[in-house]
Amino acid sequence: MVERKNIEIKARKIEEKKLAEAVCNDIKCPFHGKLKTRGRIFEGRVIKKLPKRIVIEFERMIYIKKYERYMKGRTKIHARLPDCMEKEIAVGDLIKVQECRPLSKIIHFAVIKKIKSGGEKE
């Protein structure tokens, strides 16, 4: 009988956490706020996490006309991290970002979803 009460209490706590996470008071959230996303979509690894912002990095191929060869290049993008996704995204995770209106001098993208955790192998 004691075990059953503990299970019910744990289940209630889990439900309350889910409800608390679903509530997002962030105006610049693409899911719960008024921020509209459009345009380019990129996938990259989180290399730095700051309050309400992350920095992602991804590799791309650049064609060098003189040598008729390709070179690997890296691009860093600053993206807005909504309050509702702040706990689930960490440094090293693979995420997807989408373009939006300029939110500040360097932020022109918003986080859409988390694809893989940093510890998972590809």
N, C-alpha and C positions, 0 to 999 in steps of 0.2 A: 504493500500500500504506500509506503514511503517513496519508493522508486517512481511510482506513477505521478505523485505530486511534483517531484523534481523534474520529470520529463515535461509536464504541463507548464511549469514555471519557465523552463528553458525555452520551450516553444513560444511562449508569450514574449519573452525577452527578444528572441530572434525576430518575431513579427514587428515588435516595437522599433527595433533597429532598422528594419527595412522601411518602415513608414517614415522614420526620422530622416533616413538617407534620401527618400523620394522627394521630400520637401526641399525645394531649392529657392531661395529668395534672391538669387543672382539675376540681375536685369540683363547682363551680358552673357547669359547661358543660351546656347542654341536650342536646347530642349525645353526649358522651363521659362526662359526670358523672352526678350523681343529681338534677339540677334538673328539675322537671316544669313545663312551661308550660301555661297554660290561660287562657281569657278573651279579652280584647280584643286586637286586632291593629292596629298602626298602621304607616304608611309615612311617612318623613320624611328630611330632609337632615341630615347630620352637621355640626354647627356647632362642636363642640369635642371633642377626643380627649384623654383622660386615661388613666393606667395602670389597666387592667381596667374602664374605664368610658367611655362616650361620652354626649354630649348631642345629641339630635336635636330638630328644630323642624319643625312643619308648620302650615299654615293651615287654618282652619275658618270656617264662617259662623255668626254668632251673631244670633238674632232679637231685636230690640228692640221690645217690646210697645207702648210709648208712641208710637213713631213708625211702627209697622207696617212696618219696614224691616229689612234685614239688614246686618250689619257684619262685616268681615273681622277675625278674631282669630288670634293665634298662640299655639301651645302648645309648651312645652319639656318634654321627657321625658328623664330620666336612665336609661340602660340598661346592663346588665352586658355587657362585651365579653369573650367566651371567648378563652383563649390561642390556640386553633387558628385563630381568625379575625382575630387582631390585626394580622397583616402585610398582609392583603388589604383592610382597611377604612381609609380616610383621610378627612380633612375634605373635605366637599363631596359625598360619595357619597350615593346614595339607598339606604336600607336598610329592612328590615322588622323590627319588634320585636313581641314577644308578652308578655303579662302573665304573671307568675309570683308566687311568694310574696315577701313583703318580704325583700330581701337586706340592706338597711341602712335608714337613716332616709329616704333619698330614692330609692333604687333599687328599683323594683317591676316592671321589665321586663328581658327578655333579648333579645339580638340573635339573629334567626333566619336571615336571609340577606341578601346584598348584591344589589340589583336593578340599579343602574347605577353606573358610575364618575362622578366629578365632572366629568371632561373631556368625557364623551359628551353629545351634544345630544338633547333629547327628541323 
